[in-house]
Amino acid sequence: MDTSTSHSAQPTATREEVTGTANRSTTPSSTAFQDYIGSKWAERADQLPPARESAPYARRRRDRVSERFAGRRVVVRAGSLAVRSNDTDFPFRAHSAFSHLTGWGSDAEPDSVLVFEPTASGHDVTLYFRERADRTSSEFYANPAIGEFWIGPRPSLAQVAADLDIATAHIDELTTTDDDVTLDSSELAEFLSELRLVKDDYEVAQLQAAVDATARGFDDVIADFPRIVREPRGERAVEGAFYTRARLDGNAVGYDTIAASGPHACVLHWTRNDGPVVPGDLMLMDAGVELDSLYTADITRTLPVSGTFTDVQRRVYEAVREAADAALAIVRPGIVFRDVHAEAMRVIAEKTAEWGLLPGSAEESLRPENQFHRRYMVHGTSHHLGLDVHDCAQARREMYHDGEVAEGMVFTIEPGLYFQPDDLTVPEELRGIGVRIEDDILVTADGAVNLSSAIPRTADEVEAWIARQTA
């Protein structure tokens, strides 16, 4: 077969050459300067780190890949920096499949590549990346994309090999072939997604830590309510308060925070977050801290901005909680994943029928050909959670939606009710109210554990929580 060398990392050319900013460059280029800046540096006293906690788990995952793709060359890329604007990039985040197989999280190097080279007994696995530049090269001071003066010290091949307990090589040694199995292949993407359906002990611990950090973020937001309600764009103050916690306790947020106050709560993915947070309204907050390991939480709480629910708000809120509790109650190994949604929808149908919102009974509405209650909750109740907020996205339907629930799975339960401000099928007192309650659930041998149960859930608990945090 034909082979071709692939140099996938950022080029050693200066950033001015790459982005066309030479018209404002002041970087000296004389030989005298290059000789001077490349001389008289202290020897690096590099210490090889012990293998990180994730290393043995990542090795077992790689073994699964090796078994599945025996005799075939597998190439998994971390991905590259993405341009935000001209010569500025978005913060780098490695592809989740790459992180899962290497254990490299927020400190992963852009353009790294994991290669499974087939052998008679399995695979030799090597992690390729661009090692830091020697100080006799202009790269370390003149290249803002990868230079040490610009982004800080980068790791050596030996350091990463020890840290991740994996063989490493320079990216310039990487070759690719037309027969490589890559993430562009549905076969590999599907397998790696399904590999992540059941979490190991390390992953469960990371998800619990992400949930705990998220709980602290919710505390921070509520404590800041007095300032938030004074801001014309208070939703952005909510977003900012939570982001601060995410950066303090983790890598970033796992997805754009939804800070939806008043009728904005009826917009399922409201991330514009440019409205006021008004006392008397409900504020729906859907947010999750992503740890440095890249595992993320995904929690939603709906909070009365004034500290107490009105009677109508409480009625809607407790109906949603009842749906969430009913769905959680049936979770155990052996059920079908879609049954979790069906159980939540049973309660939503019963409540909306009881309130006279449906053109018939709950039983009639639950028939597949009707589904009238879904007008007020068009989204699903659950999705898998892990390195991605919507984890395992390439898994086959028969393994996901129609699949059997197994011990070690982690997924959300997040029913809601959303009464649009202009919906004439509901009484005026309900219009503009949106409520969602979302928790992160671990399936155990004989049932389930709510990883986010420490975050107040009942209406009474939420009111006491707000009073405590704003006292």
C-alpha positions in Angstrom: 0.0 0.0 0.0 1.1 3.6 -0.5 2.1 5.6 2.5 2.6 9.3 3.0 4.1 11.3 5.8 1.7 13.5 7.6 3.0 16.5 9.5 -0.2 17.4 11.3 1.0 19.8 14.0 1.3 23.5 13.8 4.1 24.4 11.3 7.4 25.8 12.6 6.8 28.9 10.6 6.2 32.0 12.7 2.7 33.1 13.5 3.2 36.2 11.3 3.7 33.9 8.3 0.8 31.7 9.2 -1.8 34.5 9.8 -0.4 37.3 7.7 0.4 39.6 10.6 3.9 40.5 9.5 2.7 44.1 9.0 2.7 44.7 12.7 5.5 42.3 13.8 8.5 43.7 15.8 10.2 40.3 16.5 13.9 40.7 15.8 15.2 38.4 13.1 18.9 39.2 12.9 21.5 36.4 13.3 23.0 38.3 16.2 19.7 38.3 18.0 19.0 34.7 17.3 22.4 33.7 18.6 22.0 35.8 21.7 18.5 34.6 22.7 19.4 31.0 22.0 22.4 31.1 24.4 23.0 31.0 28.2 20.0 29.1 29.4 20.2 26.9 32.5 19.9 23.2 32.0 16.3 21.9 32.4 16.0 19.8 35.5 13.1 17.8 34.2 11.5 15.3 36.6 9.6 12.4 35.2 6.2 12.3 36.9 4.5 9.1 38.2 1.8 7.7 36.0 -1.5 9.6 36.5 -4.5 8.0 38.1 -6.3 7.6 34.7 -3.4 5.7 33.1 -4.3 2.1 33.9 -7.9 2.7 33.0 -6.9 4.2 29.6 -4.6 1.2 29.0 -7.6 -1.2 29.5 -9.6 0.8 27.1 -6.8 0.7 24.5 -6.8 -3.1 25.0 -10.4 -3.2 24.0 -9.7 -1.3 20.8 -6.8 -3.7 20.0 -9.1 -6.7 20.5 -11.8 -5.2 18.3 -9.5 -4.1 15.5 -7.0 -7.0 15.4 -4.7 -6.7 12.5 -5.8 -3.3 11.5 -4.1 0.1 11.9 -6.1 2.5 14.0 -5.4 6.2 14.2 -7.2 8.5 16.7 -6.4 12.2 16.4 -6.7 14.8 19.2 -7.7 17.5 16.8 -6.3 20.9 16.1 -6.7 24.5 17.4 -9.8 26.2 15.9 -9.6 29.8 14.8 -11.9 32.1 16.7 -11.0 35.3 14.8 -8.0 35.9 12.5 -5.0 35.1 14.6 -6.8 34.1 17.9 -7.8 30.6 18.6 -10.4 29.0 20.8 -9.0 27.2 23.9 -8.0 23.7 22.8 -10.0 20.7 23.9 -9.0 17.2 22.7 -11.5 15.0 21.0 -13.3 13.0 23.7 -12.4 9.6 22.1 -8.7 10.6 22.2 -8.9 11.7 25.8 -10.7 8.5 26.7 -8.0 6.3 25.2 -5.0 8.3 26.5 -6.1 9.7 29.8 -4.9 13.1 28.6 -7.3 15.8 29.6 -7.1 19.6 29.6 -3.3 19.5 29.2 -3.4 17.5 26.0 -1.3 18.9 23.1 -3.1 20.0 19.9 -2.5 17.8 16.9 -1.4 14.8 18.9 -2.2 11.4 17.3 -2.7 8.0 18.9 -1.7 5.1 16.7 -2.4 1.4 17.1 0.2 -0.4 14.9 -0.8 -4.0 14.3 1.6 -6.8 15.4 1.5 -10.5 15.5 0.3 -10.4 19.2 -2.0 -7.3 19.0 -0.9 -3.7 18.6 2.0 -1.4 19.5 0.4 1.8 20.7 2.3 5.1 20.3 1.3 8.7 21.1 2.7 11.2 18.6 3.0 14.9 19.3 5.3 17.9 18.7 7.9 17.9 21.4 8.9 21.3 22.7 11.4 23.2 20.7 15.1 23.4 21.5 16.1 26.9 22.5 18.5 27.1 19.6 15.4 27.2 17.4 13.4 30.3 16.7 10.2 28.4 17.5 10.4 28.8 21.2 10.3 32.6 21.1 8.9 33.5 17.6 5.9 31.2 17.2 2.9 32.4 19.3 1.0 29.2 18.5 3.5 26.8 20.2 6.4 28.9 21.5 7.4 28.7 25.1 7.6 32.4 25.5 4.0 32.7 24.4 2.1 29.7 25.9 4.5 28.4 28.5 6.6 25.3 28.8 5.5 22.3 26.8 6.1 18.7 27.8 8.9 16.5 26.5 8.3 13.0 25.0 9.8 11.4 28.1 7.5 13.3 30.5 4.4 12.4 28.6 5.5 8.8 28.3 5.9 8.6 32.1 2.8 10.6 32.8 0.4 8.6 30.6 2.3 5.3 30.7 2.4 5.1 27.0 5.1 5.1 24.3 5.7 8.5 22.7 7.3 9.7 19.5 7.7 13.0 17.6 4.9 14.0 15.3 7.4 14.2 12.4 7.8 10.4 12.6 4.1 9.8 12.0 3.0 8.2 8.7 -0.6 7.6 7.6 -2.1 5.2 5.1 -5.2 5.0 3.1 -6.2 1.9 5.0 -6.0 3.5 8.5 -9.2 3.1 10.6 -9.9 6.7 11.8 -12.6 8.6 13.6 -14.1 9.4 10.2 -15.0 5.7 10.0 -18.5 5.1 11.5 -17.2 1.7 12.5 -14.6 3.2 14.9 -16.7 6.1 16.1 -19.5 3.7 16.9 -17.3 1.3 18.8 -15.6 4.0 20.8 -19.0 5.5 21.7 -20.3 2.2 22.9 -17.1 1.6 24.8 -18.0 4.6 26.9 -21.6 3.5 27.7 -20.5 1.8 30.9 -18.2 3.9 33.1 -15.3 2.4 35.1 -14.5 3.4 38.7 -12.3 6.3 37.7 -14.9 7.8 35.5 -17.6 7.5 38.1 -15.3 9.3 40.6 -14.6 12.0 38.1 -18.3 12.5 37.4 -19.1 12.7 41.1 -16.4 15.3 41.5 -17.8 17.3 38.6 -21.2 17.2 40.1 -19.8 18.4 43.5 -18.0 21.3 41.8 -21.3 22.2 39.9 -23.1 22.2 43.3 -20.6 24.8 44.5 -21.3 26.8 41.3 -25.0 26.9 42.0 -24.3 28.0 45.6 -22.2 30.9 44.2 -24.9 32.0 41.8 -27.6 32.1 44.5 -25.3 33.9 46.9 -24.9 36.5 44.2 -28.6 37.0 43.6 -28.7 40.5 45.2 -26.2 41.8 42.6 -27.6 39.7 39.8 -31.1 41.2 40.0 -29.7 44.7 39.8 -28.0 44.0 36.5 -29.9 44.9 33.3 -28.4 41.7 31.9 -28.5 39.6 35.0 -28.6 36.3 33.1 -25.0 37.1 32.1 -24.1 37.7 35.7 -25.4 34.2 36.5 -23.3 32.8 33.7 -20.3 34.7 34.9 -20.6 33.6 38.5 -20.9 30.0 37.5 -18.0 30.2 35.0 -15.8 31.5 37.8 -16.4 28.4 39.8 -15.9 26.2 36.8 -12.4 27.7 36.2 -11.5 27.6 39.9 -12.5 23.9 40.4 -12.1 22.5 36.9 -11.1 23.3 33.3 -14.2 25.2 32.1 -17.9 24.7 31.7 -18.9 21.4 29.9 -21.3 23.3 27.7 -22.7 26.8 27.3 -24.6 27.7 30.5 -28.3 28.2 30.2 -29.4 31.0 32.5 -33.0 31.5 31.5 -35.1 33.8 33.6 -38.9 34.4 33.2 -40.2 33.4 29.8 -36.7 32.6 28.6 -37.0 29.4 30.6 -39.4 28.2 27.9 -36.5 28.3 25.3 -34.9 24.9 25.8 -31.3 25.9 24.8 -31.4 29.6 25.9 -27.7 30.5 25.9 -27.9 34.1 24.8 -28.3 35.0 28.5 -28.9 38.7 27.9 -32.1 39.3 29.9 -32.8 40.5 33.4 -33.3 38.3 36.4 -36.5 39.6 37.9 -37.8 39.0 41.4 -41.1 37.1 41.2 -39.9 35.1 38.1 -38.4 31.7 38.0 -34.8 31.3 36.7 -33.9 28.0 35.0 -30.2 27.3 35.3 -28.7 24.4 33.3 -25.0 24.2 33.9 -22.1 21.8 34.4 -18.4 22.0 35.5 -16.0 20.2 33.2 -13.0 18.9 35.2 -9.4 18.9 34.0 -10.0 15.3 33.1 -12.7 16.6 30.7 -15.6 14.8 32.5 -18.6 17.0 32.9 -21.7 17.3 35.1 -25.0 18.4 33.7 -27.4 19.8 36.3 -30.6 21.9 36.0 -32.4 23.6 38.9 -35.3 26.1 38.6 -35.1 28.8 41.2 -37.6 31.4 42.4 -35.7 34.6 42.1 -37.5 36.2 45.1 -36.8 33.1 47.2 -40.2 31.6 47.3 -42.5 30.0 44.8 -45.9 31.4 44.0 -48.7 28.8 44.3 -48.8 28.3 40.5 -45.1 28.1 40.2 -44.9 25.5 43.0 -47.6 23.4 41.4 -45.7 23.2 38.1 -42.4 22.7 39.9 -43.6 19.8 42.0 -45.3 18.2 39.0 -41.9 18.1 37.2 -40.2 16.8 40.4 -42.8 14.0 40.6 -42.0 13.1 37.0 -38.3 13.0 37.8 -38.8 10.9 40.9 -41.0 8.4 39.0 -38.4 8.0 36.3 -35.6 7.5 38.8 -37.6 4.9 40.7 -37.7 2.5 37.8 -33.9 2.7 37.0 -32.1 -0.6 37.5 -30.1 -3.0 35.4 -32.1 -4.8 32.8 -34.7 -2.2 31.9 -34.7 -0.6 28.5 -33.3 2.9 28.4 -36.3 4.4 26.7 -38.5 3.3 29.6 -37.1 6.1 31.7 -38.5 8.6 29.3 -41.8 6.8 29.1 -42.2 6.8 32.9 -41.6 10.5 33.1 -44.0 11.2 30.3 -46.7 9.2 32.1 -46.6 11.7 34.9 -46.4 14.7 32.6 -49.5 13.4 30.7 -51.4 12.9 33.9 -50.6 16.3 35.3 -51.4 18.2 32.1 -54.7 16.2 31.7 -55.6 16.9 35.3 -55.1 20.6 34.7 -57.4 20.5 31.7 -54.7 21.3 29.1 -55.2 18.3 26.9 -57.9 17.5 24.3 -58.7 14.2 26.1 -57.5 12.0 28.9 -53.9 11.2 29.9 -54.4 7.6 28.5 -55.5 9.0 25.1 -52.6 11.4 25.0 -50.0 8.7 25.8 -51.0 6.8 22.6 -48.2 7.0 20.0 -50.5 8.6 17.5 -51.4 11.5 19.9 -48.8 12.6 22.3 -50.6 15.9 23.1 -48.7 16.4 26.4 -45.5 16.6 24.4 -46.5 20.1 23.4 -45.3 21.1 26.8 -42.1 19.0 26.8 -40.7 18.3 23.4 -37.3 17.1 24.5 -36.2 13.7 25.8 -35.9 12.8 29.4 -32.4 11.3 29.5 -29.0 11.2 27.8 -25.7 9.5 28.6 -23.1 11.6 30.4 -19.3 11.5 30.6 -16.6 13.2 28.6 -19.3 14.8 26.5 -22.4 16.3 28.0 -24.3 14.2 25.4 -22.0 11.2 25.7 -21.8 8.2 23.5 -23.4 10.1 20.6 -22.3 7.7 17.9 -23.6 4.6 19.6 -26.2 2.5 17.7 -29.8 3.1 18.6 -30.2 -0.5 19.7 -27.3 0.1 22.2 -28.6 3.5 23.3 -32.3 4.5 23.1 -33.4 0.9 22.7 -30.6 -0.6 24.7 -30.6 -2.4 28.0 -29.6 -0.4 31.0 -26.5 -1.8 32.7 -24.6 -1.3 36.0 -22.1 1.6 35.6 -24.0 3.6 33.2 -24.4 7.3 34.0 -27.2 9.4 32.4 -29.4 12.3 33.2 -33.0 12.4 34.2 -34.5 15.8 33.2 -38.2 16.2 32.7 -39.7 19.7 32.3 -42.8 21.7 31.6 -42.7 24.7 29.4 -45.7 26.9 28.9 -44.9 29.4 26.1 -45.9 33.0 26.7 -48.2 33.0 23.7 -49.7 29.5 24.1 -53.5 29.8 24.1 -54.0 26.2 25.2 -53.0 27.1 28.7 -54.5 29.6 31.2 -52.8 32.9 31.4 -51.4 32.2 34.9 -49.2 29.4 33.4 -48.0 31.3 30.4 -44.3 32.1 30.5 -43.5 29.5 33.2 -40.7 27.0 32.3 -39.4 24.4 34.8 -36.8 21.7 34.4 -35.2 19.6 37.1 -32.1 17.6 36.0 -30.0 15.1 37.9 -27.1 12.8 37.0 -27.8 9.2 37.8 -25.5 6.2 38.3 -26.9 2.8 37.7 -25.9 0.3 40.4 -26.2 -3.4 40.8 -29.6 -3.2 42.3 -30.9 0.2 41.4 -29.6 3.7 41.0 -27.8 6.5 42.8 -28.5 10.2 42.2 -25.1 11.7 42.1 -26.6 15.2 42.4 -29.0 14.4 45.3 -27.1 16.9 47.6 -28.3 19.8 45.4 -31.8 20.7 46.8 -34.6 19.4 44.7 -38.0 19.8 46.4 -39.7 23.2 46.4 -39.3 23.4 50.2 -35.6 22.5 50.0 -35.0 25.0 47.2 -36.6 27.9 49.2 -34.5 27.0 52.2 -31.4 26.8 50.0 -32.0 30.3 48.6 -32.7 31.7 52.1 -29.5 30.1 53.4 -27.2 31.3 50.6 -28.6 34.9 50.5 -28.7 35.4 54.3 
